[in-house]
Amino acid sequence: MERKFNKQPKLHIKTGDTVLVIAGDDKGNKGKILSVDRAKRRAIVEGLNMVTKHIKPTTNSPQGGIEKKEAPIHISNLKLVDPKSGEATRIGRKKDEDGKLVRYSKKTGEVING
C-alpha cells in the first residue's frame, strides 16, 4: 500500500524491538532488531540469518579471511514479541490521550513503547 505524501511504508517493527522469526531457517528464534531498511522492507536481526563473507586482504585487514555476519530478513517473516508477556503478537495502532499514534499489542491490549 503506497502512501500519498510520505512514500516510506508503515512497518509493524522498529529498531530495538525484540522479534520472533516465523519462517525460514531461523524459525522459532528470537532476536533484537539492529536496523530496518524501509524501502526494501527488510530488517537485520542480531545473531540470526548468519551468512559467511570472504574478506580479501587489504591494508585494514592484512590477513583477510572469513567473516560471519547477519543478513537481512524480510519483515513478513518477523513477528513482534510483546515486552510484558514475552509472547509473539500482532500489533495495532491507536491514538492515546495526547492524540499521538501509538502501537499496541493485539493479544494483551498493552501499549508498546518505542
Stockholm file with secondary structure:
# STOCKHOLM 1.0

chainA/1-114         MERKFNKQPKLHIKTGDTVLVIAGDDKGNKGKILSVDRAKRRAIVEGLNMVTKHIKPTTNSPQGGIEKKEAPIHISNLKLVDPKSGEATRIGRKKDEDGKLVRYSKKTGEVING
#=GR chainA/1-114 SS CCCSSCCSCCCSCCTTCEEEECSSTTTTCEEEEEEEETTTTEEEETTCSEEEEEECCCSSCTTCEEEEEECCEEGGGEEEECTTTCSEECEEEEECTTSCEEEEETTTCCEECC
#=GC SS_cons         CCCSSCCSCCCSCCTTCEEEECSSTTTTCEEEEEEEETTTTEEEETTCSEEEEEECCCSSCTTCEEEEEECCEEGGGEEEECTTTCSEECEEEEECTTSCEEEEETTTCCEECC
//
